[in-house]
Amino acid sequence: IGLLSSCGATPRFTARDDMPGAAPGSVAAMVMQLRADRFNFLAWMAENSVARDVGAPALERMRSTFALNAPSADAALLDLDELDQRAILRNLPVPFLAIAGAKDILVDPSIQRAAADLAPLGSLEWFAECGHTPHVEEPARFCETLLGFVAGLGEQKG
């Protein structure tokens, strides 16, 4: 058994003294922007999720996926302001892999380093040329990384 954190998933989104992250209050501002112009905000999110040219069809697919989740997005985003799962990571008894795009402008990439460091069996895979969505920007490498992590779990057992 192992745990994978990918594409900006964070144990703590807003910064604290011992954890990098977004400025306190930034989540509320993001939700206000989302509520004011949902379509354009979600288009902005899709465009800023990538650091590479993935093509218009991929961006539209991302925007559409975001739109499908939009009705519950407000509450989920607001929860990020206080959500704190650092204690869970500190006590995680299984291997943990964080995957992060070094050029992520939506979530501070150093949060993934901090997450990997918190977990006793944590590791980090950097995608140097990717943004928030390494699975979209480098799908083959992402799959190889994921399969390598899973294969390593089997080796630990045997």
C-alpha positions in Angstrom: 0.0 0.0 0.0 1.2 3.5 -0.8 -0.1 7.0 -1.2 0.3 9.3 -4.2 -0.1 13.1 -4.1 -0.1 14.7 -7.5 -0.5 18.0 -9.3 -0.7 20.4 -6.4 -2.5 18.4 -3.9 -1.3 19.8 -0.6 -1.5 18.9 3.1 -1.8 22.6 3.9 -2.8 25.2 1.1 -2.3 28.4 3.1 1.0 29.3 4.5 1.9 28.9 8.2 5.2 29.5 9.9 6.5 26.0 9.2 4.8 25.5 5.9 5.0 27.3 2.6 1.8 28.2 0.7 -0.7 30.7 -0.4 -1.3 34.0 1.5 -4.1 33.8 4.1 -7.2 35.2 2.6 -6.3 34.3 -1.0 -8.8 31.5 -1.1 -11.7 33.8 -0.3 -10.5 36.2 -3.1 -10.3 33.2 -5.5 -13.8 32.2 -4.7 -15.1 35.7 -5.2 -13.5 35.7 -8.7 -15.0 32.4 -9.4 -18.5 33.5 -8.4 -18.2 36.8 -10.3 -17.4 35.2 -13.7 -17.4 31.4 -13.5 -16.7 30.7 -17.2 -13.7 33.0 -17.6 -12.3 32.1 -14.2 -12.4 28.4 -15.1 -10.8 29.1 -18.5 -8.1 31.1 -16.7 -7.5 28.1 -14.3 -7.2 25.7 -17.3 -4.8 28.1 -19.1 -2.7 28.6 -16.0 -2.6 25.0 -15.0 0.0 24.3 -17.8 3.5 25.6 -18.4 3.7 24.0 -21.8 1.6 24.2 -25.0 -0.8 21.3 -24.7 -3.2 22.5 -27.4 -6.6 24.0 -27.4 -8.5 20.6 -27.2 -6.7 19.7 -23.9 -7.3 23.2 -22.4 -11.0 22.9 -23.4 -11.2 19.5 -21.8 -9.7 20.8 -18.6 -12.1 23.8 -18.5 -15.0 21.5 -19.1 -13.9 19.2 -16.3 -13.6 22.2 -14.0 -17.0 23.3 -15.0 -18.6 19.9 -14.2 -17.2 20.3 -10.6 -18.0 24.0 -10.4 -21.2 23.8 -8.4 -19.3 22.3 -5.4 -16.1 24.1 -6.1 -16.9 27.2 -4.0 -17.2 25.2 -0.8 -14.3 22.9 -1.6 -12.0 25.9 -2.3 -13.1 27.7 0.9 -12.2 24.6 2.9 -8.6 24.9 1.7 -8.1 27.9 3.9 -8.2 25.9 7.1 -7.6 22.3 5.9 -4.5 20.9 7.5 -3.4 17.3 6.9 0.2 17.7 8.0 -0.3 15.4 11.1 -1.7 12.7 8.8 1.5 12.8 6.6 3.8 12.8 9.7 2.1 9.6 10.8 1.7 7.9 7.4 3.0 4.4 7.7 3.2 3.7 3.9 5.4 5.1 1.1 4.2 8.5 -0.1 5.1 10.0 -3.5 4.5 13.7 -4.3 4.5 14.6 -8.0 4.9 18.3 -8.7 5.4 20.6 -11.6 8.3 23.0 -10.9 6.6 25.8 -12.9 3.2 25.5 -11.1 1.8 29.0 -10.6 -1.5 27.8 -9.0 0.1 26.0 -6.0 3.6 26.9 -4.7 5.7 23.9 -5.8 7.7 24.0 -2.5 4.6 22.7 -0.8 5.1 19.4 -2.5 8.7 19.3 -1.2 7.4 20.0 2.3 4.8 17.3 2.0 7.3 14.7 0.9 9.6 15.8 3.8 6.8 15.4 6.3 6.0 11.8 5.4 8.4 9.3 7.0 8.6 7.3 3.7 8.1 10.4 1.5 9.6 11.1 -1.9 9.2 13.7 -4.5 9.3 13.6 -8.3 9.8 17.0 -10.0 8.6 17.7 -13.5 10.9 20.6 -14.2 9.1 21.9 -17.3 5.5 21.4 -16.1 3.0 23.5 -14.3 0.0 22.3 -12.2 -0.8 19.3 -14.4 2.2 17.0 -15.2 -0.3 14.3 -16.1 -1.5 16.5 -19.0 1.9 18.0 -19.9 4.0 14.9 -19.8 1.6 12.0 -19.7 4.1 9.3 -20.6 6.6 10.3 -18.0 3.8 10.7 -15.4 2.6 7.1 -16.1 6.1 5.8 -15.9 6.6 7.5 -12.6 3.3 6.2 -11.2 4.0 2.7 -12.5 7.5 2.8 -11.0 6.1 3.9 -7.6 3.5 1.1 -7.7 6.1 -1.5 -8.7 8.4 -0.4 -5.9 5.5 -1.0 -3.5 5.4 -4.7 -4.6 9.2 -5.0 -4.2 9.0 -3.7 -0.6 6.4 -6.4 0.3 8.3 -9.3 -1.1 
